[in-house]
Amino acid sequence: MSGPARTFYDTVIVGGAVMGSSLAYWLSEDPGHDGTVLVVEPDPTYQKSSTTLSEASIRHQFSEPVNIRLSMFATEFLADFHDRVQVEGESPDLGFRDTGYLFLASDDGMGVLRENHEVQRSCGAEVALLNPGELADRFPYLYVDDLAGGSLGLRHEGTLDAYSLMRGFQQRARHNGVEYLTDRVVDLRLAGADGDERRVSHVDLASGGVVACGRVVNCAGPRGRWIAEMAGLMLPVEPRIRAAFVFGCREALDGPTLPLTIDTTGVHVRTEPPHYVAGAPPVDDVAVDPDDFAVRHDQWEEVIWPALVHRIPAFERIGVTHSWAGHYAYNTLDHNAVVGPAEAVPNFYFCNGFSGHGLQQSAGVGRGLSELITYGEYRTLDLTELGHGRIVRGEPFLEKAII
């Protein structure tokens, strides 16, 4: 394990998956930023990162405008991905498939769906509310008799290759001079006497190395809470297990491609050619050990498969081919990201708690944090609502459309 090239970095980013690498990318691309950047990542394979274990989807259907606009920016970014991240004409292939999202609702959930729809339309999202008859006409394989309606994304929602998105950020950031270090942050040293402003002065590494810094950005995903605690800061983020089950179906669905469909039960399913992939929050949705990646197989038999068969009768004869589990960095206060500096330690920045929608927000959040670090303000999309101050005050900024 080789050490860092310098003893001081203007910015140390803790965590090098999609969030940390997005920030590194945007800092290195901004002509107004001339500081040094170090990304500390303990696992350069990223085999257990939330990025690579995600179901890798993107949607515009959220309840809060800031989340809608972050994802809308992401689709703009993805459209120009090659030009933005290429190095000597080469870039990873995102493999984006514009298949849409479909949120289904019964009578008691239709009001929220309508409210969200109005917010989405006001932000410019291309979405449609469908009644049961329209759902049946468009997707004849759906059972709709117990539905009040659904919300369908018409454009710019779908799936992509999460690893390629992360690698694109990384290759361009490295090309621009960002340094990546295989190591683990084990402590943060704070300077400032009692009554004075506290600041992070040094980062301690598992290798025994110590790096002085101008600022630290917490991009540690499900482990973010522990990094915050090193600076004496509160962060209500915990690892929550999420399993994905890939299955084949003997009977072809009679109709268009199945979008990522969120059932009234909370079970979701989408195409993953030539198969399908499904998942759901566990019945007992609690914090898990950050090293726990065990698939809860009983969830398939007891929760997911019965819901799938009810909603899509053709799924009665299906078989799981494989499964995996990853982690949500789950914000227990309000299911929304925590982004920006800590008032108590102003050179400690949060980039945490995305609760399952971090991949699609990575481009916009990285850009926003880069602006804040470089210019002291958000210049494109204002992310102030996602600040840490609400955590300190205990004032939720609730995102309702969580899968």
C-alpha positions as CSV (number, residue, x, y, z in Angstrom):
1,M,0.0,0.0,0.0
2,S,1.8,3.2,-1.2
3,G,1.2,6.4,0.7
4,P,-0.2,9.7,-0.6
5,A,2.1,11.8,-2.8
6,R,1.7,14.9,-0.6
7,T,1.5,15.8,3.0
8,F,-1.3,18.4,2.5
9,Y,-4.4,18.4,0.2
10,D,-6.9,21.2,-0.1
11,T,-9.7,18.6,-0.3
12,V,-9.7,15.1,1.1
13,I,-12.7,13.0,-0.1
14,V,-13.6,10.1,2.1
15,G,-15.0,7.4,-0.3
16,G,-14.3,7.0,-4.0
17,A,-17.5,5.4,-5.3
18,V,-20.0,7.4,-7.5
19,M,-20.5,10.3,-5.1
20,G,-16.8,10.8,-4.2
21,S,-15.7,10.4,-7.8
22,S,-18.4,12.8,-9.1
23,L,-17.2,15.5,-6.7
24,A,-13.6,14.8,-7.7
25,Y,-14.6,15.1,-11.3
26,W,-16.4,18.4,-11.0
27,L,-13.6,20.0,-8.9
28,S,-11.0,18.9,-11.4
29,E,-13.1,20.2,-14.3
30,D,-13.8,23.6,-12.9
31,P,-11.4,26.3,-14.2
32,G,-12.0,28.3,-11.0
33,H,-10.7,25.5,-8.8
34,D,-6.9,25.1,-8.5
35,G,-6.6,23.1,-5.3
36,T,-5.3,19.6,-4.8
37,V,-7.7,16.7,-4.3
38,L,-7.2,13.3,-2.6
39,V,-9.8,10.5,-2.7
40,V,-9.4,7.9,0.0
41,E,-11.1,4.6,-0.8
42,P,-10.4,1.3,1.0
43,D,-11.6,-1.0,-1.7
44,P,-10.6,-0.1,-5.3
45,T,-12.6,-3.1,-6.6
46,Y,-15.9,-1.5,-5.3
47,Q,-17.4,-5.0,-5.0
48,K,-19.3,-4.0,-1.9
49,S,-20.1,-0.4,-2.7
50,S,-23.7,0.8,-2.9
51,T,-22.9,2.1,-6.4
52,T,-22.0,-1.3,-7.9
53,L,-24.7,-3.2,-6.0
54,S,-27.5,-0.8,-6.8
55,E,-30.2,-1.6,-9.4
56,A,-28.9,1.4,-11.3
57,S,-32.0,3.3,-12.3
58,I,-32.9,6.9,-12.8
59,R,-36.3,8.7,-12.5
60,H,-37.8,12.2,-12.4
61,Q,-40.8,11.1,-10.2
62,F,-40.0,12.5,-6.8
63,S,-42.1,14.6,-4.4
64,E,-39.6,17.4,-3.8
65,P,-38.5,19.8,-6.6
66,V,-34.8,19.7,-5.6
67,N,-34.8,15.9,-6.1
68,I,-36.6,16.2,-9.4
69,R,-34.2,18.8,-10.7
70,L,-31.2,16.8,-9.6
71,S,-32.4,13.8,-11.6
72,M,-33.3,16.0,-14.6
73,F,-29.8,17.4,-14.6
74,A,-28.5,13.8,-14.5
75,T,-30.3,12.9,-17.7
76,E,-28.8,15.9,-19.4
77,F,-25.4,14.9,-18.1
78,L,-25.9,11.3,-19.3
79,A,-26.8,12.5,-22.8
80,D,-23.4,14.1,-23.1
81,F,-21.5,11.5,-21.0
82,H,-18.9,10.5,-23.6
83,D,-17.9,14.1,-24.3
84,R,-17.8,15.0,-20.6
85,V,-15.7,12.2,-19.4
86,Q,-13.7,10.9,-22.4
87,V,-9.9,10.6,-22.2
88,E,-8.2,10.4,-25.5
89,G,-11.6,9.7,-27.1
90,E,-12.4,6.7,-24.8
91,S,-15.2,6.5,-22.3
92,P,-17.2,3.7,-20.6
93,D,-20.5,2.7,-22.2
94,L,-23.5,3.6,-19.9
95,G,-25.9,1.4,-21.8
96,F,-28.9,3.6,-20.8
97,R,-32.3,2.2,-21.6
98,D,-35.2,4.6,-21.5
99,T,-37.9,2.3,-20.1
100,G,-39.6,4.6,-17.7
101,Y,-41.0,4.2,-14.1
102,L,-44.6,3.3,-13.3
103,F,-45.9,4.1,-9.8
104,L,-49.2,2.3,-9.0
105,A,-51.7,3.5,-6.4
106,S,-54.9,2.3,-4.8
107,D,-57.6,4.7,-3.5
108,D,-55.7,5.6,-0.4
109,G,-52.5,6.4,-2.3
110,M,-53.9,8.3,-5.2
111,G,-53.9,11.6,-3.5
112,V,-50.2,11.6,-2.9
113,L,-49.6,10.4,-6.5
114,R,-51.6,13.4,-7.8
115,E,-49.7,15.9,-5.5
116,N,-46.4,14.5,-6.7
117,H,-47.6,14.7,-10.3
118,E,-48.3,18.4,-10.0
119,V,-44.9,19.1,-8.6
120,Q,-43.2,17.0,-11.2
121,R,-45.1,18.7,-14.1
122,S,-44.2,22.2,-12.6
123,C,-40.6,21.2,-12.8
124,G,-40.8,20.2,-16.4
125,A,-40.9,16.4,-16.0
126,E,-42.6,14.4,-18.7
127,V,-45.0,12.3,-16.7
128,A,-48.6,11.1,-17.2
129,L,-51.4,10.1,-14.8
130,L,-53.3,7.1,-16.0
131,N,-56.6,5.7,-14.8
132,P,-57.2,2.0,-14.5
133,G,-58.6,1.7,-18.0
134,E,-55.7,3.5,-19.5
135,L,-53.3,1.3,-17.5
136,A,-55.0,-1.8,-18.9
137,D,-54.9,-0.5,-22.4
138,R,-51.2,0.4,-22.3
139,F,-50.0,-2.6,-20.2
140,P,-52.5,-5.4,-20.8
141,Y,-50.5,-7.8,-18.6
142,L,-51.3,-5.8,-15.5
143,Y,-54.1,-6.7,-13.1
144,V,-55.8,-3.3,-12.5
145,D,-59.1,-4.0,-10.8
146,D,-57.8,-2.9,-7.3
147,L,-56.0,0.2,-8.6
148,A,-57.1,3.8,-8.6
149,G,-54.4,4.8,-11.1
150,G,-50.7,5.2,-11.9
151,S,-48.0,7.7,-12.7
152,L,-45.9,6.9,-15.7
153,G,-42.6,8.6,-16.7
154,L,-42.8,9.2,-20.5
155,R,-39.1,10.1,-21.2
156,H,-35.7,10.2,-19.6
157,E,-36.4,7.5,-16.9
158,G,-34.8,4.1,-17.1
159,T,-31.6,2.0,-16.3
160,L,-27.9,2.4,-16.8
161,D,-24.6,0.7,-16.0
162,A,-23.7,2.1,-12.5
163,Y,-20.1,0.9,-12.6
164,S,-19.5,2.7,-16.0
165,L,-20.9,5.9,-14.6
166,M,-18.5,5.7,-11.6
167,R,-15.6,4.8,-13.8
168,G,-16.3,7.7,-16.2
169,F,-16.1,10.1,-13.3
170,Q,-12.9,8.5,-12.1
171,Q,-11.0,8.3,-15.4
172,R,-11.5,11.9,-16.1
173,A,-10.7,13.0,-12.6
174,R,-7.5,11.0,-12.6
175,H,-6.6,12.5,-16.0
176,N,-7.2,15.9,-14.5
177,G,-4.7,15.3,-11.6
178,V,-6.9,13.9,-8.8
179,E,-5.1,11.4,-6.7
180,Y,-6.8,8.2,-5.5
181,L,-5.4,6.4,-2.5
182,T,-6.2,2.8,-1.4
183,D,-6.5,3.3,2.4
184,R,-9.1,3.8,5.1
185,V,-9.8,6.9,7.1
186,V,-9.7,5.9,10.8
187,D,-9.8,9.3,12.5
188,L,-10.1,13.0,12.0
189,R,-8.0,15.5,14.0
190,L,-9.7,18.7,14.9
191,A,-8.0,22.0,15.7
192,G,-9.4,24.9,17.6
193,A,-9.5,25.7,21.3
194,D,-12.7,25.7,23.4
195,G,-14.9,28.5,22.2
196,D,-13.1,28.8,18.9
197,E,-14.3,27.5,15.6
198,R,-13.3,23.8,15.2
199,R,-11.9,22.6,11.9
200,V,-10.5,19.4,10.6
201,S,-6.7,19.7,10.4
202,H,-5.5,16.2,9.7
203,V,-6.8,12.8,8.5
204,D,-5.5,9.6,10.0
205,L,-5.2,6.6,7.8
206,A,-5.3,2.9,8.5
207,S,-1.8,2.5,7.0
208,G,-0.5,4.8,9.7
209,G,-0.2,7.8,7.4
210,V,-1.4,11.3,8.3
211,V,-2.6,13.9,5.8
212,A,-3.1,17.5,6.5
213,C,-6.1,19.1,4.7
214,G,-8.0,22.2,4.0
215,R,-11.4,20.4,4.1
216,V,-12.9,16.9,4.3
217,V,-15.9,15.7,2.4
218,N,-17.8,12.7,3.7
219,C,-18.7,10.4,0.8
220,A,-18.6,7.2,2.8
221,G,-22.1,6.0,1.9
222,P,-23.6,3.6,4.4
223,R,-20.6,4.2,6.7
224,G,-21.0,7.9,6.6
225,R,-22.3,8.2,10.2
226,W,-19.0,6.9,11.6
227,I,-17.0,9.4,9.6
228,A,-19.2,12.2,10.9
229,E,-18.7,10.9,14.5
230,M,-15.0,11.3,14.0
231,A,-15.6,15.1,13.8
232,G,-18.1,15.0,16.7
233,L,-21.1,15.5,14.3
234,M,-24.5,13.9,14.2
235,L,-25.7,12.1,11.1
236,P,-28.9,10.0,11.2
237,V,-27.7,7.6,8.4
238,E,-27.5,3.9,8.7
239,P,-27.0,0.9,6.4
240,R,-30.3,-0.8,5.4
241,I,-30.2,-4.0,3.4
242,R,-31.8,-4.2,0.0
243,A,-31.9,-7.4,-2.0
244,A,-32.5,-7.8,-5.8
245,F,-33.9,-11.0,-7.2
246,V,-33.4,-11.7,-10.9
247,F,-35.9,-14.1,-12.5
248,G,-36.9,-15.6,-15.8
249,C,-40.5,-16.0,-17.0
250,R,-41.7,-18.8,-19.3
251,E,-44.5,-16.7,-20.7
252,A,-43.7,-13.6,-22.7
253,L,-45.6,-10.5,-21.5
254,D,-48.2,-9.5,-24.0
255,G,-47.5,-5.8,-24.4
256,P,-44.8,-3.1,-24.3
257,T,-41.6,-3.4,-22.2
258,L,-42.3,-3.5,-18.5
259,P,-41.1,-0.2,-16.9
260,L,-39.7,-0.1,-13.4
261,T,-43.1,-0.7,-11.7
262,I,-43.7,0.1,-8.1
263,D,-46.7,-1.8,-6.8
264,T,-49.0,-0.7,-4.0
265,T,-47.3,-3.3,-1.8
266,G,-43.9,-1.6,-2.1
267,V,-42.6,-4.4,-4.3
268,H,-40.9,-3.2,-7.5
269,V,-40.1,-5.0,-10.7
270,R,-38.5,-4.1,-14.1
271,T,-37.1,-5.7,-17.2
272,E,-33.5,-6.8,-17.2
273,P,-33.3,-8.4,-20.6
274,P,-33.6,-11.3,-21.1
275,H,-34.9,-11.5,-17.5
276,Y,-36.6,-9.3,-14.9
277,V,-35.4,-8.0,-11.5
278,A,-37.5,-7.4,-8.4
279,G,-37.1,-6.2,-4.9
280,A,-38.8,-4.7,-1.9
281,P,-38.0,-3.1,1.5
282,P,-37.7,-5.8,4.1
283,V,-40.7,-6.3,6.4
284,D,-38.3,-5.6,9.3
285,D,-36.4,-2.7,7.8
286,V,-33.8,-1.9,10.4
287,A,-30.1,-1.0,10.4
288,V,-27.7,-3.8,9.6
289,D,-24.0,-4.3,10.1
290,P,-22.1,-2.6,7.2
291,D,-20.4,-5.9,6.4
292,D,-23.7,-7.8,6.2
293,F,-24.6,-8.5,2.6
294,A,-26.7,-11.7,3.1
295,V,-29.7,-12.0,0.9
296,R,-32.9,-12.6,2.9
297,H,-34.3,-15.4,0.7
298,D,-37.5,-15.8,2.6
299,Q,-38.4,-12.3,1.4
300,W,-38.9,-13.7,-2.1
301,E,-41.3,-16.4,-1.1
302,E,-43.2,-14.5,1.5
303,V,-43.4,-11.0,0.1
304,I,-42.1,-10.4,-3.4
305,W,-43.4,-13.4,-5.5
306,P,-47.0,-13.2,-4.1
307,A,-47.2,-9.5,-5.0
308,L,-45.7,-10.1,-8.5
309,V,-48.2,-12.9,-9.3
310,H,-51.1,-10.7,-8.1
311,R,-50.1,-7.7,-10.2
312,I,-48.8,-9.6,-13.3
313,P,-50.5,-13.0,-13.5
314,A,-48.0,-14.2,-16.2
315,F,-45.4,-14.2,-13.4
316,E,-47.0,-17.3,-11.8
317,R,-44.4,-19.5,-13.5
318,I,-41.1,-17.8,-12.8
319,G,-37.8,-18.9,-11.3
320,V,-35.1,-16.9,-9.6
321,T,-31.8,-17.2,-11.5
322,H,-29.6,-15.3,-9.0
323,S,-29.8,-12.6,-6.4
324,W,-27.6,-10.1,-4.5
325,A,-27.9,-7.6,-1.7
326,G,-26.5,-4.1,-1.2
327,H,-27.0,-1.2,1.2
328,Y,-29.0,2.0,1.2
329,A,-27.4,4.8,3.1
330,Y,-30.7,5.5,4.8
331,N,-31.5,8.8,6.3
332,T,-33.9,7.9,9.2
333,L,-35.0,11.6,9.6
334,D,-36.5,12.3,6.2
335,H,-35.2,10.0,3.5
336,N,-33.3,12.9,1.9
337,A,-29.7,13.6,1.2
338,V,-27.5,15.6,3.6
339,V,-25.3,17.9,1.6
340,G,-23.0,20.8,2.5
341,P,-20.9,22.0,5.4
342,A,-21.4,21.5,9.1
343,E,-22.0,24.7,11.1
344,A,-20.0,23.3,14.0
345,V,-17.1,22.2,11.9
346,P,-17.3,24.4,8.7
347,N,-14.5,22.6,6.7
348,F,-16.3,19.3,7.1
349,Y,-18.8,18.7,4.3
350,F,-21.6,16.1,4.1
351,C,-22.5,14.1,1.0
352,N,-24.6,11.4,2.7
353,G,-28.0,9.8,3.3
354,F,-29.3,9.4,-0.2
355,S,-31.7,6.6,0.8
356,G,-31.5,4.8,-2.5
357,H,-31.4,7.6,-5.0
358,G,-27.8,8.6,-4.8
359,L,-26.6,7.1,-8.1
360,Q,-29.0,9.2,-10.1
361,Q,-28.2,12.4,-8.1
362,S,-24.5,12.0,-8.1
363,A,-23.8,14.2,-11.1
364,G,-25.9,17.1,-9.7
365,V,-24.7,16.8,-6.1
366,G,-21.1,16.6,-7.2
367,R,-21.5,19.7,-9.3
368,G,-23.2,21.6,-6.4
369,L,-20.6,20.7,-3.8
370,S,-17.9,21.7,-6.2
371,E,-19.5,25.1,-6.6
372,L,-19.9,25.5,-2.9
373,I,-16.2,24.6,-2.3
374,T,-14.8,26.7,-5.1
375,Y,-17.0,29.8,-4.9
376,G,-18.7,29.6,-1.5
377,E,-22.2,29.3,-3.1
378,Y,-24.4,27.2,-5.2
379,R,-24.4,28.7,-8.7
380,T,-26.7,26.4,-10.7
381,L,-29.1,24.3,-8.6
382,D,-29.6,25.5,-5.0
383,L,-29.1,22.5,-2.6
384,T,-29.6,24.5,0.6
385,E,-32.7,22.6,1.5
386,L,-30.5,19.5,1.9
387,G,-28.1,21.1,4.4
388,H,-27.0,19.7,7.7
389,G,-28.8,22.4,9.7
390,R,-32.1,20.6,9.5
391,I,-30.5,17.6,11.0
392,V,-29.3,19.6,14.0
393,R,-32.7,21.2,14.4
394,G,-34.5,17.9,13.9
395,E,-36.7,19.4,11.2
396,P,-37.4,16.8,8.5
397,F,-37.4,17.8,4.8
398,L,-39.4,14.7,3.7
399,E,-39.1,13.0,0.4
400,K,-42.3,10.9,-0.1
401,A,-41.4,9.0,-3.2
402,I,-39.0,6.5,-1.8
403,I,-38.7,2.9,-3.2
